[in-house]
Amino acid sequence: MTTLDRMDMGLRALRLMEGQRMAQHLYGEVIATQVIRPGRSEEEVDNRIALIARELFGVRAGLVGRRFVRSGPNTVVGGGWPGRVIGPQDLVVLDFEPLLAPYEAGFTRTVALGDDLSGRRLLDDLAVVAAGARAAFRADGALTGRELHARVRDLAAGAGRRTGSWHCGRLTGTAPAGYAEAMRRESFIGPDNDLPLRRTLEEGWRAHWILQVSLVDECGGRAAVHAELLDLA
């Protein structure tokens, strides 16, 4: 590996961390300006957040092809979902990845509106599971995707919850020539990934990961999601 290769890897990691910082800044602005309010449609909140992102970072809302706000029952819908008006007791999932796609910033947070105690308990459980997953990763330098996935499932079960996705994270920050990795089982923190998460990819780039934890509220028909960089945080 050449010195230039090592420099490129360092710059790629810095870009991922910058994307994470931008996403955290954007989330702080969204919360501070109370963009998420009952009575507003998901589309309206989408548009307002896109405008804030444009003001902060120069992101052009017209280039965003995906929605990034889901609320209530839409939090458990995969792929496309019907737009709805946000309710006073809703959980609202904010996925900023489409807005910050050039930075590959996998960043998702969930907001609980109103005084719904069950929703807030779900968010508390989500924070515990995400923190436990991060602790497991830090404690074991040879941890595989399968092992971390099992740990997340165990943590969720211990809180009386089930996870809302077949995986709990994915590869990010690969070289442009390495995007074929995105279709492989080794590209996810899932049950079929027996490789160590800390590894070098076939193209010679260091693997970087997004941790993505989703917990389902069985009674309420909704989910809460937390996603952010795993190995660079």
C-alpha positions, 0 to 999 in steps of 0.5 A: 500500500502506498503513502498516497493510499494511506492518505486517501483512506485518511481523507475518506475517514475525515469526510465520513466524520464531517458528514456525521458532524453536519448531520448532528448540526442539522438535527440540532437546528431542526429540534431548536426551531421546532420544525416537527409539529403536530398538524404539519404533513411529512412533506412539509417537514421534509421541505422545511428541513431541506431548506435548513440544510441548504442554508447551513451547508448549501445542499440543494433540495432539488437534488434530493430524490428520497423523503427523509421524514416518517411518522406514526405507522409510516415508521414501520413501512419499508420503501415508499410510504403514503404521506400523512399529517403528523399527530400530537402523540407520534414518533417521528423518524428523521433519516438525513442520509438522502440530504447528505449523500455525498458525505455518506452520512448515515444518521437517523434519529427518532423524536417523540411528540406529546406526552406519550409515555410508551413512545418515550420508553421505546426511545429509552430502550433504543438508546440502551440497545444502541449504547450496548451495541457500541460497547460490544464493538469497542470491547472486541477487536475481532467482532464479526457482523453476525456476533454484533447482530446477535448482541443487538437482538439479545439487548432488544429482547432483554428490553422486551422488544424486537428489532425492526430490520433483518440487519443492524448496520451496513458498510459505508465509505468504500472507494467508488470502485468498491460499490459492488460491496453494497450487494454482498452479505458481508456489507451488512451487520447481519446474521450472514456476515461471519467476517470481522467488522474491523477489516480491509476490503478487497479493494484495499480500503478499510471498512467503515460501518453505520450502526442502525438499530430499529426497535418496534412498539408492537402495541402501537404499530410504530418503530424508533430508529437510531443510526450513526457511524460505528467505528469512527465515533 
